[in-house]
Amino acid sequence: MKKQPFVTLEQVKEIVKEYPTPFYLYDEKGIRANVQALNDAFSWNKGYKEYFAVKATPNPFLIQILREYGCGCDCSSMTELMMSDAVGSTGDDIMFSSNDTPVEEFQKAADLNAIINLDDITHIEIVEETLGKLPKKMSCRYNPGGTFKITNDIMDNPGDSKYGMTREQIFEAFRVMKEKGVEEFGIHAFLASNTVTNEYYPMLAKILFETAVELKKETGADIKFINLSGGIGIPYLPDQEPNDIMKIGEGVRKVYEEVLVPAGMGDVAIYTELGRFMMGPYGCLVTKAINEKHTHKEYIGVDACAVNLMRPAMYGAYHHITVLGKENAVCDHLYDVTGSLCENNDKFAIDRMLPEIEKGDYLVIHDTGAHGFAMGYNYNGKLKSAELLLKEDGSIQMIRRAETAKDYFATFDCFPIYEKMIQE
Ligand SMILES: *Cc1c(COP(=O)(O)O)cnc(C)c1O
């Protein structure tokens, strides 16, 4: 399948009159259609709710769009909780799925009446000590260990993952929590990341549903929800078949009817905490070719760098690139597309066949809407870009301004000549 950008060269030429490259651009129309499709896919479940994984794209404007569709926020840090609060998402609209949690964050989550999803059995005591008593409604994160397989393919390695409680621990946790007055329970697991298969959620659901039935039988816990968490992936590669969310929803429904309904648990709500699936394809990084270099290889230098998008440098992740205005040109040039960091892994593409690129060409780096801007850092003193929203009516809204040198130096206000640093 050919990957098409959601923005044209003509549009970008207009945008750069006001906002210089590099910038992140998000597609409001795509975001809305996708969240609607997700809700439709799970409409068979009365209590269904998506808690958007804020860490994927922590932008209040985008979260507000999702809020219109009933989404809550999945948070795991103090500032994520603060952002969630700021967009009016509190109480049962926050799932606090943290790990290695500082007590201040448990306190903040409790102040906002968030649902606390415990990563570890030792946190029962910590939460009890911090809050005086356990909240009425709580959840536990489960990690069955071993490998997670779909037919014969290993999808991921829960046994190597730091998250969640063992089977023994979650049974013990439910017993203890019930004794300590918890009345409503949830279970959560996140066993594989960026899965591009319609089988992941149904298989995870089977594990969690069967565990829920046993937990209820053995501990008498009143299980109100089962949280399938994140992990539904997106096709970063042009030849990958995208997930079909309707099939995924139906797959989960089938398991629900096979396992939960006969156990008298047909009123359990299904929750999800998707991040990548909600935003990934609906964001791109737009950057300009500013240098070309011909040495042992052919290099195109762009004005974005790994500070703006870390996934290629960090994971060797593939992000498709379109040269705007050359969408249909033949890809007959072999390039490394690089940023300007003093780090040889600062490359958006290595040995990529692309149309001939000239200085001044605009490149769209696809599928950066999740875990893109959010992972940004400031190495080499590089500054983070603006985030822009391409609205449904075709207009552009700035949803985060670009960082300035003043922002970068702001934490040096303890330095004697700070004033000189921030002069612009
Ligand atoms: C990262 C994360 C998610 C979202 O994961 P995606 O792969 O973006 O869907 C959901 N829940 C928790 C607890 C996470 O850490």
PDBQT file of the ligand as one rigid body, heavy atoms in Angstrom, charges set to zero:
ROOT
HETATM    1  C1  LIG A 501       2.684   3.282  26.930  1.00  0.00    +0.000 C 
HETATM    2  C2  LIG A 501       1.501   2.773  27.607  1.00  0.00    +0.000 A 
HETATM    3  C3  LIG A 501       0.269   2.687  26.948  1.00  0.00    +0.000 A 
HETATM    4  C4  LIG A 501       0.100   3.028  25.496  1.00  0.00    +0.000 C 
HETATM    5  O1  LIG A 501       0.831   2.199  24.682  1.00  0.00    +0.000 OA
HETATM    6  P1  LIG A 501       0.678   2.261  23.092  1.00  0.00    +0.000 P 
HETATM    7  O2  LIG A 501       1.677   1.273  22.604  1.00  0.00    +0.000 OA
HETATM    8  O3  LIG A 501       1.011   3.668  22.711  1.00  0.00    +0.000 OA
HETATM    9  O4  LIG A 501      -0.705   1.911  22.764  1.00  0.00    +0.000 OA
HETATM   10  C5  LIG A 501      -0.820   2.247  27.676  1.00  0.00    +0.000 A 
HETATM   11  N1  LIG A 501      -0.719   1.929  28.987  1.00  0.00    +0.000 NA
HETATM   12  C6  LIG A 501       0.440   2.012  29.660  1.00  0.00    +0.000 A 
HETATM   13  C7  LIG A 501       0.470   1.658  31.089  1.00  0.00    +0.000 C 
HETATM   14  C8  LIG A 501       1.585   2.428  29.001  1.00  0.00    +0.000 A 
HETATM   15  O5  LIG A 501       2.736   2.490  29.660  1.00  0.00    +0.000 OA
ENDROOT
TORSDOF 0
